[in-house]
Amino acid sequence: MASPVSKRPVPSAGRGPLQAELLQRASLALRTQNFAEAERLAIDVLKASRTEIIATWILGRALLAQNRAADAIAPLEKAARRTSDPGIETLLGAALGESGRRPEAIDQLRQTAARRPPFLPAFQELAGQLAKARRIDEAIATIDNALTLAPDSIDLQLDLARLHLERNARSEARAILVKAHAGAPGRPDIATLLARVLRQDGDYATAAEIYRLALALRPDDAMTRADLAACLFEMGEREAGEASLRSALRGRPQMLAHAAYTLAHSSRGRIFFRPSALRKFLRSDMT
């Protein structure tokens, strides 16, 4: 599922220049994944103004990213009661769910998803929490409801396809992904997921074509390059497949196990019992 809690709440009014600077630094720290610094700066802002909603949101995101969801609940609950902001409420639902309080998370998110105008990240987070509870049919119904409100949302279509894949309904997922890929051809996440479904269905040629499109957008994506290699092996294009694997492995020793799996599980692949033999075969510079 896409991360649905990334949308910020409505900014607070009456912010001083020092607060504005601290918030800007906190936002930058969050974007660059310096979560401890984002937490520290957000707390500094909240010391001066406990009603600063964006600082609370940044604090919640930073704590969740540090696997400290339980610590995020209290400040988010206070802000949610004070502001009724759907972004804060959605983040609270995520924190409750990650803290093991999933029934409360689902109740909170259902309330937020019932708001109008609709706040789509609440639907996404609700579907995610339902899926984690293995209530896949309810999760699918949640995204279906959201799509009646925003039928052109590519992110919702992608979420729906992923949920169908959770129950191995590949034909439903494939139809959704074909539509989403046509609507957003520049999205490599959609392209690679569609290609994966096509590959599972045995349509290796079309999958390979879509993997190549994804690599044109993201040339350094080693996993996609390895997946392309798997398609090429199944198509009988062994030399091209081996070249693609070499490119995926070059400078990435962490890809060695995936390369071995790709070769071993192809109907025209190879099996290596020693990593050194695999490295020699692929002639890859993994330093």
C-alpha positions, 0 to 999 in steps of 0.5 A: 500500500502507498504511504497514506499519512504523508499529507500535511495538515492545514498550517497554523496561523500566527507563526513567528519567524523563529517557529517558521525557521524551526519548522522548515528545518524540521520538514527538511530533516523529515524529508532527508530521513533524519528522523531524530533531528526532525523529532528534536526540532518539532519538540522545540517548536511545540515548547513555544506553541503547543497548538502548532499542528504541523509540528505535531504532525512532523513529530508523529511522522518522525516517531513512527519512522523510528518505530516509536508509534506508542510515543506518538499517540498522546500528542496526536490524540491531543491535537486531534481533539483540538483541531479535528484535522483529518491529516492528524487523525489519519496519522493517529490511526496509523500510530494506534495500529502500529502500537498493536491497538488495531481495533481502535485504529480502525474505529478512528479511521472509519470516522475520518473516512466518513468526513466530507469533503473526503480525505483520501489518505484516511481511506488508504490507511484504513484499508491498510489496517484492515489488510494487516488484520487479514480483512482483505474484503473489507479493505477492498470495499474501502478502496472501492468506496474511495474510488467512487469519490475520486475515480481518477486517483492513480494511487487508489487504483494501485492500492486496489490492485495490490489488495487483489494480489493479496488474495491472488486475484491476478486477473482483477489486479491486471485489469486495474494495473493496465488502466493505471499504467495507461493513465500514468506511464511515468510511474515505475511503481505501477509499471513494475507491479504490472510486469510482475503480474504479467510475468506470473501469468506467463506473458514474458514478452509483454512483461519484459517490454514493461520492465524496459520502460520502467528501467528507462525511468529508473536505470539504477533499479537493480531489482527491476533489471534482475526481473527483466533477466528472468523474463529474458531467460524464459523467452530463451534469450539467455545471453541477454538475460545474463547481461541483464543480471550482470548489470544488476549485480555490478557493484551490488553484492547484496544482489547475489542471492537474488541473482542465484535465485533468478538463475536457478528458478528459470526454466532455462537457468543454471544452478551454482552451489558456491557464490564464488562460482556464480560471481565468476560466471557473471564476471561481476565487479561487486566491489 
